[in-house]
Amino acid sequence: MPHSVLVYAANPERHLIAVTGDRGFTILDLDSGPVEIGDTLSSDDAGTMWFNSTRRVRLVAYQRQRGVRPNDLQQCLFSKT
């Protein structure tokens, strides 16, 4: 069953995006494809194949961190480490 999420935040410099999830946010490492805040993404069950439903294009993205709390988003997306 496909899983849909909303792009909540992005760091284009580091190719990271934060998407809403069931429990907190998930950070995705975006390898290719256009994504902007507010876009709707859907993935397969494994979360390996992504589709940008808003722009109707396939993405290559990898899950980096799951269950991120709202107050930790800044550090996850914009930390230098």
NORRAKA-V756737 format. One record per residue. N is the residue number from 0. D_CENTER is the distance of its C-alpha to the mean C-alpha in whole Angstrom. Layout:
N,D_CENTER  N,D_CENTER
//
This chain:
0,18  1,15  2,12  3,11  4,8  5,8  6,6  7,8  8,8  9,8  10,10  11,12  12,14  13,13  14,10  15,7  16,4  17,4  18,4  19,8  20,10  21,13  22,14  23,12  24,8  25,6  26,5  27,4  28,7  29,7  30,11  31,12  32,12  33,12  34,9  35,10  36,10  37,11  38,10  39,10  40,8  41,10  42,10  43,14  44,15  45,14  46,10  47,12  48,12  49,10  50,11  51,10  52,13  53,14  54,15  55,16  56,15  57,13  58,10  59,11  60,8  61,8  62,8  63,9  64,10  65,10  66,12  67,12  68,14  69,14  70,17  71,15  72,12  73,14  74,15  75,12  76,11  77,14  78,17  79,19  80,19
//
